[in-house]
Amino acid sequence: MLVTIDQNAHLLFGNISGSAYLLKITALSSLIGPLTNLRNTGIIQSTIQEMFDIGPDRGVVIYTPVSEDNLATNGMTTRSEIDRLERSDSSNSPS
């Protein structure tokens, strides 16, 4: 996970000043869904409230799906890594 904090960004909710946050989460499409997002939002926002004393009504969480072909690390896309792991599993399992 990569976290970037920009303390110079200004976020205004209505006419009320004070701390607020905009959190963007990018994950594989298979890991983003209505129930998962609802559960994760509750966990994330309660943690932010405990750690920074910023209530859930002062924050926005945005979930952005990305396909396995558009996420890469270590010189390989996630799709390539999944394919490699599937080939490895099939070659290790008895026929």
N, C-alpha and C positions, 0 to 999 in steps of 0.2 A: 504494500500500500504506500502511496505517495501522498503526503499532506503538505500543502502550501498555505501559509498564513500571510495574508496581506493586511497589516494593521493600518495601512494608509487608505484602504478602500472605504468609501462612505456608503452606508446602506441606510435608507430611511423608510420606516414603516409608518405610514400616515404622517401625522404631525409630531410624533413622539421621538425624541432623540434618546440615545442610549445604545448599549451593545446589541448587536444583531448578527446573524450569519446567513450566508448562502453556501450551501454544501452541494457540490456536484459529484455524483458517483457514477463512474463509467465501469461497466462490467460486461462479461459475456452475456449474450442474449438469454442463454439458458439459465442464468443466475438472477435474472430480473423478472419479476412477475408480481401480480397484485398482492397475494398473501405474503410473499417474501418481503416485498417493499413495505407493507404495512408493519410487519414484525420488526424489520430492521430500522424503520423510521422511529418507532417507539423506543427501541434500544438506544439508537444514536442520540435522539433528542433528550432522553432522560440522562444519558451520560454527559452531554454538553451542559445540561442544567446543573448536574451535580458538580462538574469540574469548573465551570465558568459562570455559573449563576445567570444563565441566559435561558429564559423560558421558551418552550416550544412555540409559543405564539409570536416569538421574535426571530424565528428561523424558517428557512426554506430548504428543503432537500429535493434535489432533482436527480432522477435516475436516467442514465443514458445507456441504452444497449449498444454493444459493438459485436460484430460477427467474428467468428473464429479466424476468418481470413484477414481481418483488419486489426488484429492485436498480435504483436510480436515481441519477442525478447530472445537474447542469446542467438541471434541469427536465424530464428525460425518462427513462423507464425504458429498460433495456437492450433490451427487446423493441422499443420504439418506434424506437430508434436502429438496430437490425438491420434492421427494416422499411424505414426511411428509406434506409439504405445499399443494400439490395437494389433498391429503386425507382431509386435513382441509377445503380446498375450496369446495370440493364436498359434505362434510357433512354440510356445512353452506348454500349451495345453495338449493333453493326449487326444489322439484322433478318435 
